[in-house]
Amino acid sequence: MATPSYFYKEARLNLEPPSPGSSVVNIELPTIVDQGQSQRQDSWSATAKNNAARATTSSIYYRKHNNYPKGFLWRVLEHDTVLSIRTSDICKPKKTADANLILNFHFPHPIVPTCVALSDPSDHDALSISVLDTKNQLYNLFLRPDSFRKRSFAETGLGDACKVHQPRALNSKEPYRLVAVDHNKLVATLKDGGLVGFDMSNGLKEKFYNVKRWFSSLINHGGMDTKAAAAAVETGLGLTDASFLFTVCLDHHIRVWNLDNGTIIRSMDLLDAPRNPQETGKWQLDPSQSNLIRIVGGTEGHRLCVTYSPVGTGEFKFWSLRADDANSVEIKDIFGDDGVQFVPTPPLGSDIWTLADFNVAERVGSHGFVMWLLWKNNIAYRVQELSFIQEDLPETWQNGWRSVFSDTAIPTPKVSGSTDSTDPSESWLKHIFYPGRFSKVTIEAAFSAYENAIGKRNESPPRNSRDLAESISDAIATTASLSLNSSGHMDHDSFRTSSEVQWRKFYRILIELDKPRGEALALAYEAESGMPWVVCADTISAIRECSELEQICHNPTSPFAGSKAIPTIIDTGLNFVDAFSDNLLQTCQSAFRPEMFEEANKPDEERMSSISDKAGFWRQISDEDCAQVNEALGRNFGLVTTKLYDRVCGTLNETWDPQHPTELPLSEFGRQMIVKTAQDIIELYWHVTFSQLVLLVHMEFEYDRPEEALRNTVETGVVYSNLLIILQRLELLRWLAHTQILTPISRAEKSNATPGGSPAAQKRQGEEFKYVTALENNVGHLLGLPELGSIPAGGMPSIITNIVADLCAPQSSVELQPQYFQCSLLARDRPDLAIELAPFCKADPFSTYVQGRVYLALKDFESASMWFKKAASGMSTPQANIERHSSGLLDDTEWNLLYAGQSRYYCHLMALFEQQKAYSYVREFARLAILFIKSSEDDAVVRLEVQARLFACAMATSDFNFAHMIIVKMTEQDHALQQSCLRQLVKDMCDNLHAEELEGLTFPGLQGQVDNILEQLCHNTADLMTTVPYHQILFSWRIKHNDYRGAASILFDRIHKLRQRNEGDQVTGDDILDTEVTKQYLMLINVLSCVDEKQAWITIDGPAHPSNLGSGAPEHSQRRVVTLADIRKEYQDELDRITAIHNNQFGFAADDEMEIL
């Protein structure tokens, strides 16, 4: 058997839900027997949670009769007390809600992991789940697709969707396996070798079959009968009236049962070989082995059966099954006459590999089959694939195997050195919290173990990823020591080294706890799409085809497209860079970064020379490394040509143009798979491109004589520019793939709980969030699949790779527009992330404007102003057919101010700076807006907007002189705005104790309006003693403007209100006659004394005698004239009244008059 080449690759997905609160539904199941002591724990330690999240049994079931949801991933968790089920479809129909809920069914008693059976009815769009627990209770769950979309399914109770039975046949029998014949019929194999059939179509009917009436029994394996079925498969062979159960028993025999009458119609050795009765023990199977038989095919009465015997080195058999009726089955060894043995070859290496699972399927729409093998060595696993035509199988078996590249090793971060600009903690946290790398429960378990190791324990567990990251960083910082060096200064290098040591200790714990999560449990395959999966304890790996570049990198010794030159130069570049020290690698990356983003203003040769000088290759690259490059590429790098580099760049520019449009959007599960695939491909492509750039620069200046320089035979400048273009796109994708953002869960993703549902449903009505990568958030909607009917048979693994490879290609149909990514981040209030995308943005007007928005959100107003001014011309010039796309950053009002003239553009900027309270910049852009305002009617609206914002700016900064100037400059066309601003200015100056400044303002042509505003404020004032003294302010205003009679009128109004509210009798000085009212009378007399005697009068509205106010006398609203003499008399009356009160000269009744002596 030839050494298999790597043709496939894994994409390992975490099964941790992105938002447990919104996507996980916990359902308590009933019991009909005594529950006894509960097996479940209410509280778990961090390590226990990590262990409970790992499944003991898991697989994927694909429905046969309905398309969406089609695949269901089921897992047995938490010490076999929870059955977790979710959909595993990659795509979904258009306008169909995503079935993304995870249903966790909690059983009162542990379930039997081998007794979980799934089926789907042909006449209902549903999923049937049958489970046996350790109390021999048979649960039947009937789930419709909406169960995975709506929380109301669980919150309103299961009802008839859950039925529990207590089979009497199991009272004295122990079940071994459970097989679903259909959604109403089950068969349980027993440990004593018998069978029990269950019919649930109308209640529960039981039918018992016993193998002992046919054979003598031999007890083995701790009470297991050798006739017990280790594996069982039900099939009707395409006949409508037949049902057969094929079992592989522990005694190394195949037995075929007729389920209609319970008879065994055929029994034979698993390898169809005669056995010595004295050596039966050598051929007995282990009870834990269950994946031993597969039956495939679609021809009526004919199937292909594949069995595996794990005895010895292991051997497959291919059988032809034929049946004409329900009473007989013909089993024939297809290759028995040829004497061919199909012994699988384990993966290379010294490790001992065991075949744990296999799958065989008929290729849809073609004459052939595909076979997948899963090998295990402890918790490590490998996968192999064979595509074959039945007639050519013996030859294909020898040289047709292809392997899956298992890249499950998690990289270790580079050592942090003194030249590293980032803190070690920041680098480690980015690595640990890389999207999809570790689950949160595993990180928490590692953190708990690390705290125990250092003798520290935090009682309150972190609530989210950010809190967890901070807690880890704080714990490690407390263990790292910061001391003084010999010169008496802080030894930061020592602290960095100490921190690095502690981080690596924590990381080793994390890796050890993460390893069991990747233990393979099952191999699943969906024949229609050709999609294989490896289901693990707490992860799931999608198997996809390798891209061209991946095939080259994973098979470096194999020729590509008939040539070994491409694999050689790519492998040489990777090996060359792998030998670099961490410091040199960081230096090279820093040197190339400006080259990607800055405009080239030098010849390519000078640019490469500058890179070589900055990186200093000649100082740190050994002669041995150079010799290896020369040996691989030939003397003077003779293997390297421009054509070769064109082919290398071609592998990095693998575009995909599907014949049919992408009609099916990705499901949430599909998006996770695409993102993980993208992370893997982007990282590999980036390293290949970067290594080729480094190798090119090295070769460019590695020569003894000028005529031997590489530039003489290769267009190094063109190659250098092309590689930089590829690297720039990959750098952007790399950033998108590893950056996580917190996004609100859309309404479509939220549960559709029924109105008036449970309190839990009502509590979740608030906004919920989940973490997604920036790649999924910004590019996910552009990715999709063609109609399944247009996909070639088994073409899904290649399409997944094509989608991502096309995304990475510089000539991709998916255009990456970082300015829109920045808009999305700004809309989510993440300017700190948006600024990181600035180098990727182009110099077009909208991108420049967005940079201004980024700096504005970062409170860097000076830089924001600069970017806004640079974009002014382009963003203000009117354009036709503007695409109003801003990822939610701009609303229609803001769009209306863009591309509509400079005055409107600057008006828009005024509003932005006003929101940030940067009022100096509001003034600056207001002046620019006014400068470009024209006399058209349309720009009059802009002028009003500018004036309003300038006034608001002046008021916010208490610049009343500037506000006064704005009001004065308003024209008659702005009368309404002028009145509103004037009213606000007057009131704010009064309320903020700036009355004296108010009196100093001239208000040309507006003094009467100011007077009216103040008079209205006085009229509306109820509390004269504690509120703003509007009467005094208006009195001063009128005195300032020589309106003495007006001032007297307001004083008289104040006296009126003081008497009316009984607030004027309190003594304010040493003299009992010194009250607030008497003071006002004195001021009133003095004011009227300042005018001519003939003019010393005022007109008032109110009662005839103010002195009677408050005495119960009726008021008569009439206008009358009050002279100075009247006021003096009233003043004297007030004095007499106060004196009489203090002398106790007052009446005893309300209508008694006081006797004044």
Secondary structure, DSSP 8 states (H G I E B T S, - for coil): ----EEEEEEEEEE-S-S-HHHHEEEEE---SS---S----SS--HHHHHHHTS-SEEEEEE-SS--SS-EEEEEEETTTTEEEEEE--SB--TT------EEEEE-SS-EEEEEEEEE--SSSS-EEEEEEETT--EEEEEE-GGGGT-THHHHT--GGGEEEE--GGGSS--EEEEEESSSSEEEEEETTS-EEEEE-TTS-EEEEE-GGGTS---EETTTEETTSEEEEEEE-TT-TT--EEEEEETTSEEEEEETTTTEEEEEEETTS----GGGGGGG---TT----EEEE--STTEEEEEEEE-STT-EEEEEEEEEEETTEEEEEETTTTTT--B-----SSSS--EEEEEEEEE-TTSS-EEEEEEEEETTEEEEEEEEE-GGGHHHHHHH-EEEEE------------TT-SS-HHHHHHHHHTSTTTS-HHHHHHHHHHHHHHHT---SS---SHHHHHHHHHHHHHHHS---B-TTSSB-HHHHHHHHHHHHHHHHHHHHHHHGGGG-EEEEEEETTTTEEEEEESSEEEEEEE--HHHHHHH-TTS-BTTBSHHHHHHHHHHHHHHTS-HHHHHHHHHHHHHHHHS---S-HHHHHHHHHHHHTHHHHS-HHHHHHHHHHH-GGGTT--HHHHHHHHHHT------SS---EEB-HHHHHHHHHHHHHHHHHHHHHHHHHHHHHHHHHT--SSGGG-GGGTS-HHHHHHHHHHHHHHHHHHHHHHH-EEEEE--TTTS----TT--HHHHHTTS--EEEEEHHHHHHGGG-EE--GGGS-TT-HHHHHHHHHHHHHSTT-SS---HHHHHHHHHHTT-HHHHGGGGGG--SSHHHHHHHHHHHHHTT-HHHHHHHHHHTHHHHHS--SS-----TTS--HHHHHTTTS-HHHHHHHHHHHHHHTT-HHHHHHHHHHHHHT--SSHHHHHHHHHHHHHHHHHHHHTT-HHHHHHHHHH--GGGHHHHHHHHHHHHHHHHHTT-HHHHHH---TTTHHHHHHHHHHHHHH---TTTS--HHHHHHHHHHHTT-HHHHHHHHHHHHHHHHHTT-S-SB-SSSTT-BHHHHHHHHHHHHHTTS-GGG-EEEEEE-S-GGGTTTT-----EEEEEEHHHHHHHHHHHHHHHHHHHTT---SSTT------
